[in-house]
Amino acid sequence: MLIRKAAVAPLPARLENLLATYEKNLRLEVFFIRNKDTASLLEILPQQGDLIRAIEEMMPTLGLPDATAAVLAKRLAEADALREANRMEVDRGVEELKNELQEMNAARVRIRQMRHISKTTYTQEEPTARLQDWA
């Protein structure tokens, strides 16, 4: 005797296409973040916003059965978790860049101080030469 799983009604083709594209773009975001490809990441983010808006606008008009709506909710929850992980990865990268910039700025200040010291060391008279005619 075969036991069959209850068949879940498939999502309408347009919604499935939008959701699949959104999930694919989330994986692309991970790739762009890891490779520090900010130009491509900035290009894909507005598209993601448009996809989410289209999915949210489409969902109430479909009248999905409960089982299908539950599957859709699960997929959206997984996508939200991935999006949150992407956001945290971007925040971590930005924090690393801030730290690197602070270190570079501190090094620049030290170099400026050393230049000033080296210029003033060679241009000032010797202390003994100043005191020579004093008496």
C-alpha positions in Angstrom: 0.0 0.0 0.0 1.4 3.3 -1.1 1.1 6.3 1.1 0.7 9.5 -0.8 1.4 13.0 0.5 -1.4 15.4 0.3 -0.8 17.4 -2.9 -0.4 21.1 -2.3 -1.9 23.2 -4.9 0.8 24.9 -6.9 1.2 28.6 -6.8 0.0 30.5 -9.8 2.8 30.8 -12.4 3.4 34.5 -12.1 3.7 34.4 -8.3 6.0 31.4 -8.5 8.1 33.2 -11.1 8.4 36.3 -8.9 9.2 34.3 -5.8 11.8 32.2 -7.6 13.5 35.3 -9.0 13.5 36.9 -5.5 15.1 33.8 -4.0 17.7 33.7 -6.8 18.5 37.3 -6.3 19.0 36.7 -2.6 21.6 34.1 -3.4 23.2 36.6 -5.8 23.3 39.2 -3.0 25.3 36.7 -0.9 27.7 36.3 -3.8 28.1 40.0 -4.4 28.6 40.7 -0.7 31.3 38.0 -0.3 33.1 39.2 -3.4 32.7 42.9 -2.3 31.1 43.8 -5.6 29.2 46.8 -4.4 28.3 48.0 -7.9 26.4 44.8 -8.7 24.9 44.7 -5.2 23.6 48.3 -5.6 22.1 47.4 -8.9 20.2 44.3 -7.6 18.8 45.9 -4.5 16.1 48.1 -6.2 15.0 45.1 -8.2 14.5 43.2 -4.9 12.3 45.9 -3.6 10.2 45.8 -6.7 9.9 42.1 -6.5 8.7 42.2 -2.9 6.2 44.9 -3.6 4.8 42.9 -6.5 4.6 39.7 -4.4 2.8 41.6 -1.6 0.3 43.2 -3.9 -0.4 39.9 -5.7 -0.9 37.7 -2.6 -4.3 39.1 -1.3 -5.9 38.9 -4.8 -5.1 35.2 -5.3 -7.2 33.7 -2.5 -4.8 30.8 -2.0 -5.9 27.7 -0.2 -4.5 27.3 3.4 -2.0 24.7 2.5 -0.6 26.7 -0.4 -0.6 29.9 1.7 1.4 28.0 4.5 4.0 26.9 1.9 4.2 30.4 0.6 4.6 31.8 4.1 7.4 29.3 4.8 9.3 30.3 1.6 8.9 34.0 2.4 10.1 33.4 6.0 13.2 31.6 4.7 13.8 34.4 2.2 13.5 37.0 5.0 16.0 35.0 7.1 18.4 35.0 4.2 17.8 38.7 3.6 18.6 39.4 7.3 21.8 37.4 7.1 22.8 39.4 4.0 22.1 42.7 5.9 24.2 41.5 8.8 27.0 40.6 6.5 26.9 44.0 4.8 26.9 45.7 8.3 30.0 43.6 9.2 31.7 44.6 6.0 30.9 48.3 6.6 32.3 48.1 10.2 35.5 46.5 8.9 35.8 49.4 6.4 35.3 51.9 9.1 38.0 50.4 11.2 40.4 50.3 8.3 39.7 53.9 7.5 40.3 54.9 11.1 43.6 53.1 11.1 44.6 54.8 7.8 43.6 58.2 9.2 45.7 57.6 12.3 48.6 56.6 10.1 48.2 59.7 8.0 48.2 61.9 11.1 51.4 60.2 12.3 53.1 60.7 8.9 52.1 64.4 9.0 53.6 64.7 12.5 56.8 63.0 11.4 57.1 65.3 8.4 56.7 68.3 10.6 59.3 67.1 13.0 61.8 66.3 10.2 61.3 69.7 8.6 61.6 71.6 11.8 64.7 69.6 12.9 66.7 70.6 9.9 65.6 74.2 9.6 66.0 75.3 13.2 69.3 76.5 14.5 71.3 74.4 16.9 70.5 75.2 20.5 74.2 75.9 21.2 74.4 78.4 18.3 71.5 80.4 19.9 73.2 80.5 23.2 76.6 81.4 21.9 76.2 85.2 21.7 73.9 85.4 24.8 76.6 86.2 27.3 
